[in-house]
């Protein structure tokens, strides 16, 4: 291997704050934060938004986030369409 062209591969703690979950692995990620791990050593800390502890595929729990009434708009739009189609079927 050529010297000086590869990033530093070191132990890093990845922390998922939404699930209060952290794990120690090796990575080349650069971070400015550090954390004292369970073994008493200090490691670089990388914060992540989602991990296996919080992802719906792995947890089996689905979080529905209704942004700006999307569900209500969908129901209004398609219930109106269904009523119109039902009424058109009665008039035929």
Jmol script that loads the backbone (N, CA, C; Angstrom):
load data "model"
ATOM      1  N   UNK A   1       0.843  -1.189   0.000  1.00  0.00           N
ATOM      2  CA  UNK A   1       0.000   0.000   0.000  1.00  0.00           C
ATOM      3  C   UNK A   1       0.879   1.240   0.000  1.00  0.00           C
ATOM      4  N   UNK A   2       0.418   2.245  -0.699  1.00  0.00           N
ATOM      5  CA  UNK A   2       1.137   3.516  -0.685  1.00  0.00           C
ATOM      6  C   UNK A   2       0.948   4.194   0.656  1.00  0.00           C
ATOM      7  N   UNK A   3       1.988   4.799   1.153  1.00  0.00           N
ATOM      8  CA  UNK A   3       1.939   5.513   2.421  1.00  0.00           C
ATOM      9  C   UNK A   3       1.349   6.908   2.218  1.00  0.00           C
ATOM     10  N   UNK A   4       0.506   7.349   3.182  1.00  0.00           N
ATOM     11  CA  UNK A   4       0.023   8.722   3.190  1.00  0.00           C
ATOM     12  C   UNK A   4      -1.198   9.019   2.326  1.00  0.00           C
ATOM     13  N   UNK A   5      -1.761   8.022   1.646  1.00  0.00           N
ATOM     14  CA  UNK A   5      -2.934   8.310   0.804  1.00  0.00           C
ATOM     15  C   UNK A   5      -4.231   7.769   1.393  1.00  0.00           C
ATOM     16  N   UNK A   6      -4.136   6.954   2.422  1.00  0.00           N
ATOM     17  CA  UNK A   6      -5.320   6.343   3.016  1.00  0.00           C
ATOM     18  C   UNK A   6      -5.746   7.104   4.269  1.00  0.00           C
ATOM     19  N   UNK A   7      -7.072   7.276   4.464  1.00  0.00           N
ATOM     20  CA  UNK A   7      -7.537   7.947   5.684  1.00  0.00           C
ATOM     21  C   UNK A   7      -7.283   7.057   6.907  1.00  0.00           C
ATOM     22  N   UNK A   8      -7.236   7.689   8.058  1.00  0.00           N
ATOM     23  CA  UNK A   8      -6.994   6.955   9.304  1.00  0.00           C
ATOM     24  C   UNK A   8      -8.210   6.096   9.643  1.00  0.00           C
ATOM     25  N   UNK A   9      -7.985   4.818   9.854  1.00  0.00           N
ATOM     26  CA  UNK A   9      -9.037   3.860  10.195  1.00  0.00           C
ATOM     27  C   UNK A   9      -8.925   3.594  11.686  1.00  0.00           C
ATOM     28  N   UNK A  10      -9.919   4.007  12.451  1.00  0.00           N
ATOM     29  CA  UNK A  10      -9.808   3.982  13.911  1.00  0.00           C
ATOM     30  C   UNK A  10     -11.147   3.614  14.552  1.00  0.00           C
ATOM     31  N   UNK A  11     -11.141   3.275  15.835  1.00  0.00           N
ATOM     32  CA  UNK A  11     -12.403   3.010  16.540  1.00  0.00           C
ATOM     33  C   UNK A  11     -13.195   4.306  16.692  1.00  0.00           C
ATOM     34  N   UNK A  12     -14.509   4.240  16.443  1.00  0.00           N
ATOM     35  CA  UNK A  12     -15.409   5.389  16.546  1.00  0.00           C
ATOM     36  C   UNK A  12     -16.707   4.918  17.181  1.00  0.00           C
ATOM     37  N   UNK A  13     -17.308   5.748  18.041  1.00  0.00           N
ATOM     38  CA  UNK A  13     -18.608   5.443  18.632  1.00  0.00           C
ATOM     39  C   UNK A  13     -19.675   6.158  17.819  1.00  0.00           C
ATOM     40  N   UNK A  14     -20.664   5.407  17.331  1.00  0.00           N
ATOM     41  CA  UNK A  14     -21.814   5.971  16.643  1.00  0.00           C
ATOM     42  C   UNK A  14     -22.973   5.982  17.629  1.00  0.00           C
ATOM     43  N   UNK A  15     -23.629   7.131  17.766  1.00  0.00           N
ATOM     44  CA  UNK A  15     -24.701   7.283  18.751  1.00  0.00           C
ATOM     45  C   UNK A  15     -25.990   7.724  18.067  1.00  0.00           C
ATOM     46  N   UNK A  16     -27.063   6.970  18.319  1.00  0.00           N
ATOM     47  CA  UNK A  16     -28.403   7.307  17.838  1.00  0.00           C
ATOM     48  C   UNK A  16     -29.155   7.906  19.019  1.00  0.00           C
ATOM     49  N   UNK A  17     -29.283   9.221  19.029  1.00  0.00           N
ATOM     50  CA  UNK A  17     -29.899   9.907  20.169  1.00  0.00           C
ATOM     51  C   UNK A  17     -31.391   9.628  20.273  1.00  0.00           C
ATOM     52  N   UNK A  18     -32.055   9.365  19.156  1.00  0.00           N
ATOM     53  CA  UNK A  18     -33.500   9.138  19.208  1.00  0.00           C
ATOM     54  C   UNK A  18     -33.843   7.819  19.895  1.00  0.00           C
ATOM     55  N   UNK A  19     -32.918   6.864  19.884  1.00  0.00           N
ATOM     56  CA  UNK A  19     -33.181   5.563  20.497  1.00  0.00           C
ATOM     57  C   UNK A  19     -32.307   5.315  21.719  1.00  0.00           C
ATOM     58  N   UNK A  20     -31.497   6.290  22.114  1.00  0.00           N
ATOM     59  CA  UNK A  20     -30.586   6.134  23.234  1.00  0.00           C
ATOM     60  C   UNK A  20     -29.762   4.858  23.052  1.00  0.00           C
ATOM     61  N   UNK A  21     -29.091   4.774  21.897  1.00  0.00           N
ATOM     62  CA  UNK A  21     -28.353   3.582  21.500  1.00  0.00           C
ATOM     63  C   UNK A  21     -27.006   4.021  20.935  1.00  0.00           C
ATOM     64  N   UNK A  22     -25.943   3.329  21.300  1.00  0.00           N
ATOM     65  CA  UNK A  22     -24.616   3.628  20.773  1.00  0.00           C
ATOM     66  C   UNK A  22     -23.864   2.324  20.563  1.00  0.00           C
ATOM     67  N   UNK A  23     -22.960   2.344  19.585  1.00  0.00           N
ATOM     68  CA  UNK A  23     -22.127   1.169  19.349  1.00  0.00           C
ATOM     69  C   UNK A  23     -20.735   1.610  18.910  1.00  0.00           C
ATOM     70  N   UNK A  24     -19.769   0.796  19.239  1.00  0.00           N
ATOM     71  CA  UNK A  24     -18.373   1.057  18.919  1.00  0.00           C
ATOM     72  C   UNK A  24     -17.989   0.204  17.722  1.00  0.00           C
ATOM     73  N   UNK A  25     -17.429   0.843  16.716  1.00  0.00           N
ATOM     74  CA  UNK A  25     -16.966   0.141  15.525  1.00  0.00           C
ATOM     75  C   UNK A  25     -15.763   0.891  14.979  1.00  0.00           C
ATOM     76  N   UNK A  26     -15.250   0.467  13.860  1.00  0.00           N
ATOM     77  CA  UNK A  26     -14.118   1.159  13.249  1.00  0.00           C
ATOM     78  C   UNK A  26     -14.601   1.906  12.018  1.00  0.00           C
ATOM     79  N   UNK A  27     -14.012   3.093  11.794  1.00  0.00           N
ATOM     80  CA  UNK A  27     -14.444   3.932  10.681  1.00  0.00           C
ATOM     81  C   UNK A  27     -13.353   4.932  10.329  1.00  0.00           C
ATOM     82  N   UNK A  28     -13.504   5.556   9.170  1.00  0.00           N
ATOM     83  CA  UNK A  28     -12.594   6.622   8.760  1.00  0.00           C
ATOM     84  C   UNK A  28     -13.243   7.992   8.912  1.00  0.00           C
ATOM     85  N   UNK A  29     -14.446   8.051   9.474  1.00  0.00           N
ATOM     86  CA  UNK A  29     -15.175   9.312   9.615  1.00  0.00           C
ATOM     87  C   UNK A  29     -14.385  10.282  10.500  1.00  0.00           C
ATOM     88  N   UNK A  30     -14.449  11.561  10.141  1.00  0.00           N
ATOM     89  CA  UNK A  30     -13.778  12.601  10.942  1.00  0.00           C
ATOM     90  C   UNK A  30     -14.836  13.286  11.800  1.00  0.00           C
ATOM     91  N   UNK A  31     -14.564  13.401  13.090  1.00  0.00           N
ATOM     92  CA  UNK A  31     -15.500  14.043  14.011  1.00  0.00           C
ATOM     93  C   UNK A  31     -14.747  14.987  14.938  1.00  0.00           C
ATOM     94  N   UNK A  32     -15.487  15.944  15.492  1.00  0.00           N
ATOM     95  CA  UNK A  32     -14.869  16.871  16.435  1.00  0.00           C
ATOM     96  C   UNK A  32     -15.274  16.554  17.875  1.00  0.00           C
ATOM     97  N   UNK A  33     -16.265  15.684  18.056  1.00  0.00           N
ATOM     98  CA  UNK A  33     -16.734  15.321  19.396  1.00  0.00           C
ATOM     99  C   UNK A  33     -16.072  14.028  19.853  1.00  0.00           C
ATOM    100  N   UNK A  34     -15.979  13.862  21.171  1.00  0.00           N
ATOM    101  CA  UNK A  34     -15.467  12.618  21.743  1.00  0.00           C
ATOM    102  C   UNK A  34     -16.403  12.165  22.856  1.00  0.00           C
ATOM    103  N   UNK A  35     -16.269  10.902  23.233  1.00  0.00           N
ATOM    104  CA  UNK A  35     -17.091  10.329  24.295  1.00  0.00           C
ATOM    105  C   UNK A  35     -16.248   9.296  25.040  1.00  0.00           C
ATOM    106  N   UNK A  36     -16.502   9.175  26.332  1.00  0.00           N
ATOM    107  CA  UNK A  36     -15.853   8.125  27.122  1.00  0.00           C
ATOM    108  C   UNK A  36     -16.752   6.894  27.028  1.00  0.00           C
ATOM    109  N   UNK A  37     -16.197   5.815  26.496  1.00  0.00           N
ATOM    110  CA  UNK A  37     -16.964   4.587  26.266  1.00  0.00           C
ATOM    111  C   UNK A  37     -16.972   3.718  27.512  1.00  0.00           C
ATOM    112  N   UNK A  38     -17.715   2.641  27.487  1.00  0.00           N
ATOM    113  CA  UNK A  38     -17.891   1.743  28.625  1.00  0.00           C
ATOM    114  C   UNK A  38     -16.580   1.177  29.164  1.00  0.00           C
ATOM    115  N   UNK A  39     -15.569   1.067  28.299  1.00  0.00           N
ATOM    116  CA  UNK A  39     -14.286   0.511  28.738  1.00  0.00           C
ATOM    117  C   UNK A  39     -13.369   1.562  29.363  1.00  0.00           C
ATOM    118  N   UNK A  40     -13.859   2.818  29.474  1.00  0.00           N
ATOM    119  CA  UNK A  40     -13.086   3.881  30.086  1.00  0.00           C
ATOM    120  C   UNK A  40     -12.227   4.669  29.113  1.00  0.00           C
ATOM    121  N   UNK A  41     -12.133   4.206  27.878  1.00  0.00           N
ATOM    122  CA  UNK A  41     -11.347   4.885  26.851  1.00  0.00           C
ATOM    123  C   UNK A  41     -12.169   6.006  26.203  1.00  0.00           C
ATOM    124  N   UNK A  42     -11.477   7.009  25.674  1.00  0.00           N
ATOM    125  CA  UNK A  42     -12.133   8.103  24.969  1.00  0.00           C
ATOM    126  C   UNK A  42     -12.035   7.848  23.474  1.00  0.00           C
ATOM    127  N   UNK A  43     -13.186   7.915  22.787  1.00  0.00           N
ATOM    128  CA  UNK A  43     -13.262   7.673  21.348  1.00  0.00           C
ATOM    129  C   UNK A  43     -13.952   8.838  20.656  1.00  0.00           C
ATOM    130  N   UNK A  44     -13.678   9.017  19.357  1.00  0.00           N
ATOM    131  CA  UNK A  44     -14.426  10.015  18.587  1.00  0.00           C
ATOM    132  C   UNK A  44     -15.904   9.621  18.551  1.00  0.00           C
ATOM    133  N   UNK A  45     -16.794  10.617  18.536  1.00  0.00           N
ATOM    134  CA  UNK A  45     -18.239  10.375  18.551  1.00  0.00           C
ATOM    135  C   UNK A  45     -18.864  10.883  17.260  1.00  0.00           C
ATOM    136  N   UNK A  46     -19.640  10.027  16.600  1.00  0.00           N
ATOM    137  CA  UNK A  46     -20.404  10.404  15.415  1.00  0.00           C
ATOM    138  C   UNK A  46     -21.881  10.226  15.753  1.00  0.00           C
ATOM    139  N   UNK A  47     -22.648  11.294  15.665  1.00  0.00           N
ATOM    140  CA  UNK A  47     -24.080  11.229  15.947  1.00  0.00           C
ATOM    141  C   UNK A  47     -24.828  10.891  14.663  1.00  0.00           C
ATOM    142  N   UNK A  48     -25.773   9.957  14.761  1.00  0.00           N
ATOM    143  CA  UNK A  48     -26.568   9.563  13.605  1.00  0.00           C
ATOM    144  C   UNK A  48     -28.045   9.785  13.907  1.00  0.00           C
ATOM    145  N   UNK A  49     -28.827  10.050  12.874  1.00  0.00           N
ATOM    146  CA  UNK A  49     -30.257  10.297  13.039  1.00  0.00           C
ATOM    147  C   UNK A  49     -31.047   9.005  13.182  1.00  0.00           C
ATOM    148  N   UNK A  50     -30.572   7.957  12.524  1.00  0.00           N
ATOM    149  CA  UNK A  50     -31.319   6.701  12.548  1.00  0.00           C
ATOM    150  C   UNK A  50     -30.332   5.540  12.527  1.00  0.00           C
ATOM    151  N   UNK A  51     -30.664   4.493  13.256  1.00  0.00           N
ATOM    152  CA  UNK A  51     -29.827   3.292  13.294  1.00  0.00           C
ATOM    153  C   UNK A  51     -30.751   2.075  13.334  1.00  0.00           C
ATOM    154  N   UNK A  52     -30.189   0.914  13.510  1.00  0.00           N
ATOM    155  CA  UNK A  52     -31.008  -0.294  13.579  1.00  0.00           C
ATOM    156  C   UNK A  52     -31.928  -0.268  14.791  1.00  0.00           C
ATOM    157  N   UNK A  53     -31.586   0.519  15.810  1.00  0.00           N
ATOM    158  CA  UNK A  53     -32.414   0.602  17.014  1.00  0.00           C
ATOM    159  C   UNK A  53     -33.643   1.491  16.821  1.00  0.00           C
ATOM    160  N   UNK A  54     -33.626   2.340  15.797  1.00  0.00           N
ATOM    161  CA  UNK A  54     -34.765   3.248  15.601  1.00  0.00           C
ATOM    162  C   UNK A  54     -35.414   3.117  14.224  1.00  0.00           C
ATOM    163  N   UNK A  55     -34.845   2.333  13.322  1.00  0.00           N
ATOM    164  CA  UNK A  55     -35.411   2.190  11.978  1.00  0.00           C
ATOM    165  C   UNK A  55     -36.622   1.262  12.006  1.00  0.00           C
ATOM    166  N   UNK A  56     -37.740   1.675  11.393  1.00  0.00           N
ATOM    167  CA  UNK A  56     -38.960   0.863  11.427  1.00  0.00           C
ATOM    168  C   UNK A  56     -38.788  -0.547  10.874  1.00  0.00           C
ATOM    169  N   UNK A  57     -37.913  -0.754   9.917  1.00  0.00           N
ATOM    170  CA  UNK A  57     -37.718  -2.083   9.359  1.00  0.00           C
ATOM    171  C   UNK A  57     -37.187  -3.046  10.417  1.00  0.00           C
ATOM    172  N   UNK A  58     -36.280  -2.579  11.250  1.00  0.00           N
ATOM    173  CA  UNK A  58     -35.667  -3.441  12.264  1.00  0.00           C
ATOM    174  C   UNK A  58     -36.490  -3.510  13.547  1.00  0.00           C
ATOM    175  N   UNK A  59     -37.215  -2.450  13.871  1.00  0.00           N
ATOM    176  CA  UNK A  59     -37.964  -2.424  15.121  1.00  0.00           C
ATOM    177  C   UNK A  59     -39.379  -2.964  14.965  1.00  0.00           C
ATOM    178  N   UNK A  60     -39.912  -2.912  13.750  1.00  0.00           N
ATOM    179  CA  UNK A  60     -41.283  -3.358  13.520  1.00  0.00           C
ATOM    180  C   UNK A  60     -42.312  -2.323  13.940  1.00  0.00           C
ATOM    181  N   UNK A  61     -41.874  -1.150  14.324  1.00  0.00           N
ATOM    182  CA  UNK A  61     -42.773  -0.072  14.737  1.00  0.00           C
ATOM    183  C   UNK A  61     -42.760   1.015  13.684  1.00  0.00           C
ATOM    184  N   UNK A  62     -43.914   1.348  13.184  1.00  0.00           N
ATOM    185  CA  UNK A  62     -44.032   2.379  12.162  1.00  0.00           C
ATOM    186  C   UNK A  62     -44.423   3.693  12.810  1.00  0.00           C
ATOM    187  N   UNK A  63     -43.699   4.742  12.513  1.00  0.00           N
ATOM    188  CA  UNK A  63     -44.048   6.065  13.000  1.00  0.00           C
ATOM    189  C   UNK A  63     -44.690   6.821  11.856  1.00  0.00           C
ATOM    190  N   UNK A  64     -45.923   7.214  12.029  1.00  0.00           N
ATOM    191  CA  UNK A  64     -46.604   7.994  11.002  1.00  0.00           C
ATOM    192  C   UNK A  64     -46.494   9.466  11.352  1.00  0.00           C
ATOM    193  N   UNK A  65     -45.961  10.224  10.439  1.00  0.00           N
ATOM    194  CA  UNK A  65     -45.827  11.652  10.636  1.00  0.00           C
ATOM    195  C   UNK A  65     -46.734  12.323   9.622  1.00  0.00           C
ATOM    196  N   UNK A  66     -47.775  12.966  10.108  1.00  0.00           N
ATOM    197  CA  UNK A  66     -48.725  13.642   9.234  1.00  0.00           C
ATOM    198  C   UNK A  66     -48.256  15.075   9.039  1.00  0.00           C
ATOM    199  N   UNK A  67     -47.699  15.339   7.873  1.00  0.00           N
ATOM    200  CA  UNK A  67     -47.172  16.656   7.583  1.00  0.00           C
ATOM    201  C   UNK A  67     -48.231  17.479   6.873  1.00  0.00           C
ATOM    202  N   UNK A  68     -48.664  18.539   7.512  1.00  0.00           N
ATOM    203  CA  UNK A  68     -49.602  19.516   6.936  1.00  0.00           C
ATOM    204  C   UNK A  68     -50.902  18.870   6.470  1.00  0.00           C
ATOM    205  N   UNK A  69     -51.394  17.893   7.208  1.00  0.00           N
ATOM    206  CA  UNK A  69     -52.702  17.318   6.922  1.00  0.00           C
ATOM    207  C   UNK A  69     -52.779  16.494   5.655  1.00  0.00           C
ATOM    208  N   UNK A  70     -51.726  15.825   5.276  1.00  0.00           N
ATOM    209  CA  UNK A  70     -51.715  15.042   4.042  1.00  0.00           C
ATOM    210  C   UNK A  70     -52.783  13.952   4.051  1.00  0.00           C
ATOM    211  N   UNK A  71     -52.919  13.293   5.182  1.00  0.00           N
ATOM    212  CA  UNK A  71     -53.891  12.207   5.272  1.00  0.00           C
ATOM    213  C   UNK A  71     -55.310  12.749   5.097  1.00  0.00           C
ATOM    214  N   UNK A  72     -55.610  13.857   5.777  1.00  0.00           N
ATOM    215  CA  UNK A  72     -56.947  14.441   5.669  1.00  0.00           C
ATOM    216  C   UNK A  72     -57.237  14.897   4.245  1.00  0.00           C
ATOM    217  N   UNK A  73     -56.253  15.515   3.589  1.00  0.00           N
ATOM    218  CA  UNK A  73     -56.452  15.943   2.200  1.00  0.00           C
ATOM    219  C   UNK A  73     -56.706  14.748   1.303  1.00  0.00           C
ATOM    220  N   UNK A  74     -55.957  13.669   1.503  1.00  0.00           N
ATOM    221  CA  UNK A  74     -56.140  12.461   0.708  1.00  0.00           C
ATOM    222  C   UNK A  74     -57.545  11.900   0.909  1.00  0.00           C
ATOM    223  N   UNK A  75     -57.968  11.798   2.171  1.00  0.00           N
ATOM    224  CA  UNK A  75     -59.295  11.249   2.456  1.00  0.00           C
ATOM    225  C   UNK A  75     -60.403  12.119   1.871  1.00  0.00           C
ATOM    226  N   UNK A  76     -60.278  13.441   1.999  1.00  0.00           N
ATOM    227  CA  UNK A  76     -61.290  14.337   1.428  1.00  0.00           C
ATOM    228  C   UNK A  76     -61.357  14.191  -0.080  1.00  0.00           C
ATOM    229  N   UNK A  77     -60.212  14.175  -0.725  1.00  0.00           N
ATOM    230  CA  UNK A  77     -60.163  14.115  -2.182  1.00  0.00           C
ATOM    231  C   UNK A  77     -60.779  12.813  -2.698  1.00  0.00           C
ATOM    232  N   UNK A  78     -60.387  11.701  -2.131  1.00  0.00           N
ATOM    233  CA  UNK A  78     -60.831  10.422  -2.666  1.00  0.00           C
ATOM    234  C   UNK A  78     -62.195   9.997  -2.143  1.00  0.00           C
ATOM    235  N   UNK A  79     -62.616  10.489  -0.999  1.00  0.00           N
ATOM    236  CA  UNK A  79     -63.979  10.180  -0.568  1.00  0.00           C
ATOM    237  C   UNK A  79     -64.964  10.966  -1.443  1.00  0.00           C
ATOM    238  N   UNK A  80     -64.594  12.167  -1.827  1.00  0.00           N
ATOM    239  CA  UNK A  80     -65.418  12.970  -2.734  1.00  0.00           C
ATOM    240  C   UNK A  80     -65.506  12.274  -4.087  1.00  0.00           C
ATOM    241  N   UNK A  81     -64.397  11.775  -4.600  1.00  0.00           N
ATOM    242  CA  UNK A  81     -64.373  11.066  -5.883  1.00  0.00           C
ATOM    243  C   UNK A  81     -65.213   9.794  -5.807  1.00  0.00           C
ATOM    244  N   UNK A  82     -65.126   9.074  -4.711  1.00  0.00           N
ATOM    245  CA  UNK A  82     -65.901   7.840  -4.551  1.00  0.00           C
ATOM    246  C   UNK A  82     -67.395   8.150  -4.511  1.00  0.00           C
ATOM    247  N   UNK A  83     -67.788   9.248  -3.825  1.00  0.00           N
ATOM    248  CA  UNK A  83     -69.202   9.636  -3.790  1.00  0.00           C
ATOM    249  C   UNK A  83     -69.697   9.991  -5.179  1.00  0.00           C
ATOM    250  N   UNK A  84     -68.904  10.738  -5.950  1.00  0.00           N
ATOM    251  CA  UNK A  84     -69.300  11.127  -7.299  1.00  0.00           C
ATOM    252  C   UNK A  84     -69.477   9.902  -8.187  1.00  0.00           C
ATOM    253  N   UNK A  85     -68.578   8.928  -8.067  1.00  0.00           N
ATOM    254  CA  UNK A  85     -68.690   7.720  -8.865  1.00  0.00           C
ATOM    255  C   UNK A  85     -69.900   6.897  -8.458  1.00  0.00           C
ATOM    256  N   UNK A  86     -70.187   6.869  -7.155  1.00  0.00           N
ATOM    257  CA  UNK A  86     -71.352   6.138  -6.650  1.00  0.00           C
ATOM    258  C   UNK A  86     -72.626   6.782  -7.163  1.00  0.00           C
ATOM    259  N   UNK A  87     -72.702   8.117  -7.098  1.00  0.00           N
ATOM    260  CA  UNK A  87     -73.870   8.854  -7.587  1.00  0.00           C
ATOM    261  C   UNK A  87     -74.049   8.667  -9.089  1.00  0.00           C
ATOM    262  N   UNK A  88     -72.957   8.646  -9.849  1.00  0.00           N
ATOM    263  CA  UNK A  88     -73.025   8.465 -11.299  1.00  0.00           C
ATOM    264  C   UNK A  88     -73.534   7.058 -11.615  1.00  0.00           C
ATOM    265  N   UNK A  89     -73.179   6.078 -10.797  1.00  0.00           N
ATOM    266  CA  UNK A  89     -73.650   4.712 -11.002  1.00  0.00           C
ATOM    267  C   UNK A  89     -75.129   4.569 -10.741  1.00  0.00           C
ATOM    268  N   UNK A  90     -75.682   5.352  -9.802  1.00  0.00           N
ATOM    269  CA  UNK A  90     -77.112   5.296  -9.503  1.00  0.00           C
ATOM    270  C   UNK A  90     -77.928   5.930 -10.610  1.00  0.00           C
ATOM    271  N   UNK A  91     -77.397   6.960 -11.252  1.00  0.00           N
ATOM    272  CA  UNK A  91     -78.115   7.684 -12.288  1.00  0.00           C
ATOM    273  C   UNK A  91     -78.111   6.929 -13.612  1.00  0.00           C
ATOM    274  N   UNK A  92     -77.289   5.931 -13.771  1.00  0.00           N
ATOM    275  CA  UNK A  92     -77.215   5.211 -15.055  1.00  0.00           C
ATOM    276  C   UNK A  92     -78.363   4.268 -15.224  1.00  0.00           C
TER     277      UNK A  92
END
end "model"
wireframe off; spacefill off
backbone 0.3
color backbone group
